Amino acid sequence: MKELIIIFISLFISEIVSDWIHSLVGLDYNWFTDKFDLLLLLADFSIFLVIYVPIYLILKRLINRKGN
């Protein structure tokens, strides 16, 4: 159950932060409605991953430390 909570919180925070970064950079790409553009798709996905992975690792370490 802890793992599911960590994943949900990480996804939630990452979505908010990546949307903020997209608005700062001016990246307005929708995978489903816009014409396929590999560069924009990779930029969008990379921004999300660069945010998600550290948040996930930090939350996992913090929550597991509290549980012990």
C-alpha positions as CSV (number, residue, x, y, z in Angstrom):
1,M,0.0,0.0,0.0
2,K,2.9,2.4,0.8
3,E,4.3,1.8,-2.7
4,L,0.9,2.8,-4.3
5,I,0.8,6.0,-2.2
6,I,4.4,6.9,-3.2
7,I,3.6,6.4,-6.9
8,F,0.4,8.4,-6.7
9,I,1.9,11.3,-4.8
10,S,4.9,11.3,-7.2
11,L,2.7,11.4,-10.2
12,F,0.6,14.2,-8.8
13,I,3.5,16.4,-7.9
14,S,5.3,15.6,-11.2
15,E,2.3,16.5,-13.3
16,I,1.9,19.9,-11.5
17,V,5.6,20.8,-11.8
18,S,5.9,19.6,-15.4
19,D,2.9,21.7,-16.4
20,W,4.5,24.7,-14.8
21,I,7.8,24.0,-16.6
22,H,5.9,23.6,-19.9
23,S,4.2,26.9,-19.4
24,L,7.5,28.6,-18.7
25,V,9.2,27.1,-21.7
26,G,6.2,27.5,-24.0
27,L,5.9,23.8,-24.7
28,D,2.2,23.2,-25.6
29,Y,2.1,19.7,-27.1
30,N,-0.8,17.3,-26.7
31,W,0.1,13.7,-27.7
32,F,-3.4,12.9,-28.8
33,T,-4.7,16.0,-30.7
34,D,-1.5,17.5,-32.2
35,K,0.3,16.2,-35.2
36,F,3.0,13.7,-34.3
37,D,6.4,15.3,-33.6
38,L,9.0,13.1,-32.1
39,L,11.1,16.0,-30.8
40,L,8.2,17.5,-28.9
41,L,7.1,14.1,-27.6
42,L,10.6,13.3,-26.3
43,A,10.9,16.8,-24.7
44,D,7.5,16.3,-23.0
45,F,8.3,12.9,-21.8
46,S,11.8,13.8,-20.7
47,I,10.7,16.8,-18.6
48,F,8.2,14.5,-16.9
49,L,10.8,11.8,-16.2
50,V,13.4,14.2,-14.9
51,I,10.9,15.4,-12.4
52,Y,9.2,12.1,-11.5
53,V,12.3,10.0,-10.8
54,P,13.9,12.2,-8.1
55,I,10.5,12.9,-6.4
56,Y,9.7,9.1,-6.4
57,L,13.1,8.2,-4.9
58,I,13.0,11.0,-2.3
59,L,9.4,10.0,-1.2
60,K,10.3,6.3,-1.1
61,R,13.3,7.0,1.1
62,L,11.4,9.3,3.4
63,I,8.3,7.0,3.8
64,N,10.4,3.9,4.3
65,R,12.5,5.7,6.9
66,K,9.4,6.7,8.8
67,G,8.1,3.2,8.7
68,N,11.2,1.7,10.4
